[in-house]
Amino acid sequence: MELVENMMEFISGSRTATVTFSNQKHINRIKKLYKERPDEFKYFHQNKDGSIVAKLPLKWLKINPGAKVDPDKPKRIVSEEHKERMRAALAEYRNSKNR
């Protein structure tokens, strides 16, 4: 059975939250933060199954629903010329990162 639990919990009035993640996106994000700022974590552990448990500052938890999508609003029209400029800029950026 594959572990699929992802959880964030905290006690009102506390300054820390405990998180458990089994999905790779969040595991990678928390591991990166732990490498950059280990002194801000109260606890970090990676389990044998690859999932992680960490106790981190509560202020790091944010609920961000993203932009509200208006289905009646017309979609932005991008010309082929503009698309090509964006493709070229992206290719140039990727090449500069690989050097």
Backbone bond lengths (Angstrom), bond angles and torsions (degrees), N, CA, C in turn:
res aa  C-N    CA-C-N  psi(-1)  N-CA   C-N-CA  omega(-1)  CA-C   N-CA-C  phi
1 M - - - 1.457 - - 1.534 109.41 -
2 E 1.303 115.96 132.60 1.456 121.90 -179.45 1.523 110.26 -84.16
3 L 1.328 116.12 132.80 1.456 121.63 178.18 1.530 108.80 -75.94
4 V 1.323 117.39 128.86 1.459 120.72 -177.55 1.527 112.82 -128.43
5 E 1.324 117.30 11.15 1.460 120.05 -176.26 1.529 111.59 -76.98
6 N 1.318 115.04 133.85 1.458 123.63 173.12 1.514 105.59 -134.83
7 M 1.325 117.09 128.97 1.441 119.09 -172.51 1.521 111.16 -148.46
8 M 1.328 114.89 145.49 1.461 122.09 171.72 1.520 106.09 -130.73
9 E 1.341 117.52 129.35 1.460 119.27 178.75 1.518 110.02 -142.05
10 F 1.328 114.70 149.05 1.454 120.64 177.08 1.513 108.62 -156.27
11 I 1.304 114.48 158.15 1.460 121.76 178.77 1.517 107.72 -101.24
12 S 1.319 116.88 133.98 1.461 121.32 178.58 1.520 109.62 -53.20
13 G 1.314 115.71 133.63 1.451 121.50 -179.65 1.519 113.45 90.91
14 S 1.330 117.15 -12.03 1.463 121.33 179.21 1.523 109.36 -83.59
15 R 1.315 116.07 157.03 1.467 120.37 178.48 1.525 111.71 -102.81
16 T 1.332 116.81 1.11 1.457 119.98 -179.80 1.522 110.58 -125.97
17 A 1.333 114.60 159.14 1.462 121.81 176.67 1.522 107.42 -131.19
18 T 1.312 115.98 147.96 1.454 121.59 175.20 1.512 107.73 -103.78
19 V 1.321 116.63 130.42 1.461 121.37 -179.99 1.526 109.32 -123.34
20 T 1.314 115.19 144.77 1.461 122.76 174.27 1.519 106.40 -131.16
21 F 1.324 116.66 126.80 1.459 120.65 -179.87 1.519 110.54 -132.00
22 S 1.339 115.00 139.42 1.461 120.62 173.10 1.526 110.70 -118.54
23 N 1.347 117.20 -10.63 1.464 118.26 177.68 1.529 110.24 -87.49
24 Q 1.320 115.25 139.05 1.466 121.96 -170.10 1.520 113.57 -61.05
25 K 1.329 117.51 -35.86 1.467 120.60 -179.02 1.531 110.89 -56.87
26 H 1.319 116.95 -48.47 1.450 120.36 -177.67 1.530 111.78 -76.95
27 I 1.325 117.76 -33.42 1.463 120.79 175.46 1.525 109.55 -58.88
28 N 1.329 116.60 -48.52 1.473 120.33 -179.75 1.522 111.53 -60.92
29 R 1.316 116.86 -41.37 1.468 121.32 -178.50 1.530 110.79 -64.50
30 I 1.337 117.52 -46.33 1.460 121.33 -178.66 1.535 110.63 -68.21
31 K 1.338 117.42 -39.85 1.464 120.24 178.11 1.530 110.96 -62.71
32 K 1.320 116.69 -39.67 1.464 120.92 178.17 1.530 110.27 -63.70
33 L 1.324 116.79 -45.09 1.461 120.35 177.99 1.524 110.95 -62.93
34 Y 1.323 116.74 -38.41 1.464 120.31 179.98 1.537 111.05 -65.30
35 K 1.328 116.87 -38.15 1.468 119.81 177.71 1.523 111.08 -66.84
36 E 1.338 116.37 -38.09 1.466 121.10 -177.82 1.525 113.09 -77.87
37 R 1.354 116.71 -33.78 1.466 120.16 -171.44 1.539 111.90 -140.75
38 P 1.325 118.96 56.60 1.463 120.66 -175.88 1.531 113.69 -61.42
39 D 1.334 117.27 -28.58 1.459 120.44 -178.82 1.532 113.34 -69.15
40 E 1.343 117.92 -16.08 1.455 120.95 179.37 1.533 112.31 -89.76
41 F 1.318 117.27 -8.40 1.452 121.88 177.48 1.527 109.19 -91.33
42 K 1.320 116.54 138.61 1.460 120.78 174.31 1.526 109.64 -86.80
43 Y 1.356 116.04 -25.98 1.461 121.01 -175.72 1.521 108.35 -161.02
44 F 1.323 116.51 142.24 1.467 121.61 173.98 1.520 107.64 -150.33
45 H 1.335 116.34 130.14 1.465 120.52 179.01 1.528 109.32 -148.08
46 Q 1.335 115.96 134.47 1.460 120.40 173.24 1.526 107.37 -104.90
47 N 1.318 116.46 124.78 1.463 122.70 -178.53 1.519 111.12 -78.54
48 K 1.329 116.34 165.77 1.464 121.99 179.97 1.522 112.08 -60.16
49 D 1.336 117.21 -30.88 1.470 120.54 -179.52 1.526 113.15 -81.16
50 G 1.344 117.53 -0.63 1.465 121.54 178.87 1.511 113.94 98.67
51 S 1.333 118.17 -16.77 1.461 120.53 179.07 1.526 109.36 -70.90
52 I 1.327 115.90 162.23 1.465 120.04 -179.47 1.523 110.60 -127.18
53 V 1.323 114.33 155.75 1.460 123.24 173.08 1.520 105.73 -131.23
54 A 1.321 116.86 131.89 1.457 120.14 179.80 1.517 110.20 -145.53
55 K 1.318 114.97 149.57 1.456 121.19 173.55 1.520 105.75 -116.06
56 L 1.331 115.70 118.02 1.461 121.28 -172.16 1.525 110.71 -136.42
57 P 1.328 117.96 170.46 1.466 120.17 -178.87 1.529 112.64 -59.93
58 L 1.317 115.58 133.41 1.461 121.57 -179.81 1.527 111.63 -59.73
59 K 1.329 117.08 -33.76 1.473 119.79 -177.91 1.529 112.43 -63.77
60 W 1.338 117.88 -13.56 1.463 121.04 177.29 1.520 111.74 -76.00
61 L 1.318 118.92 -20.32 1.465 121.24 -178.47 1.520 109.50 -82.50
62 K 1.309 115.58 124.92 1.461 121.64 179.74 1.521 108.73 -132.40
63 I 1.307 116.17 145.87 1.458 120.74 173.05 1.514 106.00 -108.96
64 N 1.328 115.90 113.36 1.453 121.26 -174.81 1.531 108.96 -126.36
65 P 1.322 118.02 101.51 1.457 119.56 -178.12 1.529 114.37 -75.59
66 G 1.312 118.59 -6.19 1.460 120.56 -178.56 1.526 111.04 80.26
67 A 1.296 115.18 -176.04 1.460 120.34 -178.16 1.522 110.71 -72.84
68 K 1.298 116.15 143.91 1.458 121.15 177.10 1.520 108.50 -77.16
69 V 1.303 115.84 129.47 1.462 121.22 -177.82 1.529 108.75 -93.06
70 D 1.318 115.67 126.19 1.460 121.53 177.65 1.525 107.57 -99.88
71 P 1.336 118.16 108.70 1.460 119.99 -176.36 1.529 113.69 -65.79
72 D 1.341 117.56 -19.70 1.462 120.85 -179.97 1.523 112.80 -85.92
73 K 1.323 116.44 -14.80 1.461 120.35 -178.56 1.531 109.23 -75.01
74 P 1.325 116.97 131.64 1.469 118.50 -179.97 1.527 110.72 -66.55
75 K 1.309 115.51 144.70 1.459 120.77 179.61 1.526 109.64 -71.19
76 R 1.327 115.21 150.22 1.458 121.19 178.35 1.524 109.14 -67.50
77 I 1.305 116.32 132.61 1.462 121.47 179.41 1.522 108.05 -97.98
78 V 1.330 115.13 123.35 1.458 121.31 -179.16 1.521 107.73 -113.92
79 S 1.322 116.15 126.86 1.466 120.26 -178.95 1.530 110.14 -70.96
80 E 1.302 116.57 158.21 1.460 121.65 177.91 1.534 110.48 -61.36
81 E 1.313 115.92 -35.17 1.461 121.16 178.61 1.540 110.64 -62.44
82 H 1.321 115.09 -44.72 1.462 119.98 179.10 1.535 111.18 -66.55
83 K 1.329 117.16 -40.24 1.470 121.72 177.38 1.527 110.62 -59.51
84 E 1.319 115.80 -41.48 1.461 119.66 -179.54 1.532 111.10 -66.38
85 R 1.339 117.10 -39.29 1.467 120.46 176.76 1.532 110.77 -63.73
86 M 1.328 116.68 -39.64 1.466 120.47 178.46 1.529 110.71 -66.96
87 R 1.327 117.99 -40.30 1.472 121.58 177.05 1.529 111.04 -61.27
88 A 1.334 115.83 -43.90 1.462 120.90 -179.52 1.526 110.66 -65.09
89 A 1.327 117.13 -41.77 1.466 121.08 179.45 1.533 110.66 -64.66
90 L 1.325 117.00 -40.57 1.460 121.13 178.24 1.529 110.93 -65.91
91 A 1.307 117.27 -43.19 1.464 121.17 178.57 1.524 110.35 -62.14
92 E 1.325 117.04 -42.05 1.461 121.31 178.62 1.527 110.91 -63.59
93 Y 1.333 116.57 -42.03 1.464 121.23 178.44 1.529 110.73 -62.48
94 R 1.327 117.21 -46.50 1.470 120.90 -179.87 1.532 111.05 -62.68
95 N 1.321 117.29 -39.64 1.472 120.74 178.17 1.535 110.28 -64.78
96 S 1.312 117.77 -39.66 1.463 120.29 -178.97 1.527 110.99 -68.25
97 K 1.326 119.26 -30.10 1.464 122.19 178.78 1.525 111.09 -73.42
98 N 1.311 118.28 -29.43 1.462 122.49 -176.34 1.516 113.54 -83.15
99 R 1.289 118.14 -4.30 1.483 120.65 -177.72 1.492 111.64 -78.46
